[in-house]
């Protein structure tokens, strides 16, 4: 019971603090690593972690508790698979690059210190690069292409918690190169 009372008191105290505001003119660069992805699910394939880099700037003050930001996104995830039988060997590689333009609404009405919560939309080009090679016929040859590349629209929500004036940890849920993205952010 004491733990519940202590947690409720801490929560009430935190809700009365003033939020660190995301303002017009605020610039943020973020880097993250992602978990979960709709990009290929090939059993037995080796894969890189989902990596992302983002930039955003506070552009429009909404006149109420919020600021709209505009920025960019680049994400990458790779897979490779090798196999064969007897003397025949082959190798396949998939490289996914997501390049997008993002806009988010940063809600500044929360009374929680050092917290920036936001939700937004991203228009992106999802580029798939594929290569295949084998040792059939006594030499190497390849079949490459960018099939499957497409334009996509996605939604996301996230939050940043600032440990100092300029450094934060972040978590985002939505679709980019991964469903869940965690990382660090630098405000300048």
Beta strands, then each sheet from edge to edge (+ up, - down):
strand 1: 27-35
strand 2: 46-47
strand 3: 50-61
strand 4: 66-85
strand 5: 88-107
strand 6: 115-134
strand 7: 141-145
strand 8: 150-162
strand 9: 167-174
strand 10: 180-187
sheet 1: 2+ 4- 3+ 1- 10+ 9- 8+ 6- 5+
sheet 2: 2+ 4- 3+ 1- 10+ 9- 8+ 6- 7+
end
